C-alpha cells in the first residue's frame, strides 16, 4: 500500500524578549511558505541565529503576534535563548579580534 506523504510547508516563527519589559518571550513574526522564507532571510541578513525545530514551530505558530509564550514552553525557549546568547558572544569575540587585527595592520 502506498502512503501519501504530505509535503510539509516551511514555517518560521520569530521570538523577541526584552527582560526589562517582557515577562516572557513573545511572538514577533510568524509565517508559512514564502513568508517563512522572508522571515528566515531577514534573520540571516541581521545576523540573528536561526534554529530549526519543527515541533516547537508548530506549537508557536498557534500563538498570535505579540502573544507571550506559555509557561510550558519556558524551558525549551530558554534553551534557544541560551543558544542565541552564545552565538552573540562568539560573534562579538570574532568582531573584536578582527578589529584588533585591523588596528595592528
C-alpha positions as a LaTeX table, in Angstrom:
\begin{tabular}{lrrr}
\hline
Residue & $x$ (\AA) & $y$ (\AA) & $z$ (\AA) \\
\hline
Unk1 & 0.00 & 0.00 & 0.00 \\
Unk2 & 1.37 & 3.40 & $-0.94$ \\
Unk3 & 1.46 & 6.04 & 1.77 \\
Unk4 & 0.84 & 9.58 & 0.67 \\
Unk5 & 3.27 & 11.87 & 2.38 \\
Unk6 & 2.05 & 15.38 & 2.72 \\
Unk7 & 4.81 & 17.81 & 1.91 \\
Unk8 & 5.48 & 19.91 & 4.95 \\
Unk9 & 5.12 & 23.63 & 4.38 \\
Unk10 & 8.08 & 25.58 & 5.70 \\
Unk11 & 7.20 & 27.82 & 8.63 \\
Unk12 & 9.09 & 30.36 & 10.69 \\
Unk13 & 8.35 & 31.99 & 14.00 \\
Unk14 & 10.42 & 34.86 & 15.33 \\
Unk15 & 10.59 & 35.43 & 19.07 \\
Unk16 & 11.56 & 38.58 & 20.89 \\
Unk17 & 12.41 & 39.07 & 24.53 \\
Unk18 & 13.38 & 42.16 & 26.49 \\
Unk19 & 13.91 & 41.18 & 30.13 \\
Unk20 & 13.35 & 44.81 & 31.16 \\
Unk21 & 9.91 & 44.94 & 29.54 \\
Unk22 & 8.61 & 41.41 & 28.99 \\
Unk23 & 7.54 & 38.75 & 31.48 \\
Unk24 & 8.30 & 36.09 & 28.87 \\
Unk25 & 9.46 & 35.82 & 25.25 \\
Unk26 & 6.76 & 36.72 & 22.73 \\
Unk27 & 6.00 & 36.03 & 19.10 \\
Unk28 & 7.08 & 38.96 & 16.93 \\
Unk29 & 6.60 & 37.39 & 13.48 \\
Unk30 & 5.17 & 34.22 & 12.04 \\
Unk31 & 4.67 & 32.89 & 8.56 \\
Unk32 & 4.43 & 29.88 & 6.27 \\
Unk33 & 5.80 & 29.22 & 2.81 \\
Unk34 & 7.20 & 32.31 & 1.07 \\
Unk35 & 6.61 & 34.47 & 4.15 \\
Unk36 & 8.59 & 31.99 & 6.27 \\
Unk37 & 11.43 & 32.22 & 3.75 \\
Unk38 & 11.39 & 36.03 & 4.07 \\
Unk39 & 11.48 & 35.86 & 7.87 \\
Unk40 & 14.45 & 33.48 & 7.75 \\
Unk41 & 16.21 & 35.59 & 5.09 \\
Unk42 & 15.75 & 38.75 & 7.19 \\
Unk43 & 17.08 & 36.98 & 10.29 \\
Unk44 & 20.18 & 35.90 & 8.39 \\
Unk45 & 20.67 & 39.43 & 6.99 \\
Unk46 & 20.53 & 40.79 & 10.55 \\
Unk47 & 22.86 & 38.01 & 11.74 \\
Unk48 & 20.17 & 36.61 & 14.03 \\
Unk49 & 20.78 & 32.91 & 14.70 \\
Unk50 & 18.19 & 30.58 & 13.18 \\
Unk51 & 17.30 & 27.31 & 14.82 \\
Unk52 & 15.19 & 24.56 & 13.29 \\
Unk53 & 12.64 & 22.80 & 15.50 \\
Unk54 & 9.52 & 21.71 & 13.59 \\
Unk55 & 7.60 & 20.58 & 16.68 \\
Unk56 & 8.22 & 23.87 & 18.51 \\
Unk57 & 7.40 & 25.87 & 15.37 \\
Unk58 & 4.07 & 24.01 & 15.08 \\
Unk59 & 3.23 & 24.89 & 18.68 \\
Unk60 & 4.37 & 28.53 & 18.45 \\
Unk61 & 2.52 & 29.06 & 15.16 \\
Unk62 & $-0.75$ & 28.77 & 17.09 \\
Unk63 & 0.08 & 31.93 & 19.05 \\
Unk64 & $-0.82$ & 35.41 & 17.86 \\
Unk65 & 1.80 & 38.05 & 17.13 \\
Unk66 & 2.56 & 39.85 & 20.38 \\
Unk67 & 1.41 & 36.90 & 22.48 \\
Unk68 & 3.81 & 35.66 & 25.14 \\
Unk69 & 4.84 & 32.02 & 25.09 \\
Unk70 & 3.00 & 29.81 & 27.60 \\
Unk71 & 4.81 & 28.64 & 30.75 \\
Unk72 & 5.04 & 25.04 & 29.48 \\
Unk73 & 7.40 & 26.29 & 26.74 \\
Unk74 & 9.69 & 28.33 & 29.02 \\
Unk75 & 12.32 & 25.60 & 29.34 \\
Unk76 & 12.67 & 24.84 & 25.62 \\
Unk77 & 12.65 & 28.54 & 24.67 \\
Unk78 & 15.19 & 29.27 & 27.43 \\
Unk79 & 17.49 & 26.73 & 25.75 \\
Unk80 & 17.10 & 28.63 & 22.47 \\
Unk81 & 17.83 & 31.96 & 24.15 \\
Unk82 & 20.99 & 30.47 & 25.68 \\
Unk83 & 21.97 & 29.29 & 22.18 \\
Unk84 & 21.35 & 32.78 & 20.73 \\
Unk85 & 23.31 & 34.42 & 23.56 \\
Unk86 & 26.24 & 32.06 & 22.98 \\
Unk87 & 26.19 & 32.83 & 19.24 \\
Unk88 & 26.15 & 36.57 & 20.01 \\
Unk89 & 29.17 & 36.19 & 22.30 \\
Unk90 & 31.07 & 34.19 & 19.67 \\
Unk91 & 30.25 & 36.82 & 17.06 \\
Unk92 & 31.35 & 39.63 & 19.41 \\
Unk93 & 34.70 & 37.90 & 20.08 \\
Unk94 & 35.19 & 37.35 & 16.36 \\
Unk95 & 34.46 & 41.01 & 15.62 \\
Unk96 & 36.79 & 42.16 & 18.41 \\
Unk97 & 39.59 & 40.02 & 17.01 \\
Unk98 & 39.01 & 41.42 & 13.51 \\
Unk99 & 39.03 & 44.99 & 14.86 \\
Unk100 & 42.25 & 44.30 & 16.75 \\
Unk101 & 43.92 & 42.88 & 13.66 \\
Unk102 & 42.87 & 45.90 & 11.58 \\
Unk103 & 44.45 & 48.25 & 14.15 \\
Unk104 & 47.68 & 46.23 & 14.14 \\
Unk105 & 47.97 & 46.33 & 10.34 \\
\hline
\end{tabular}
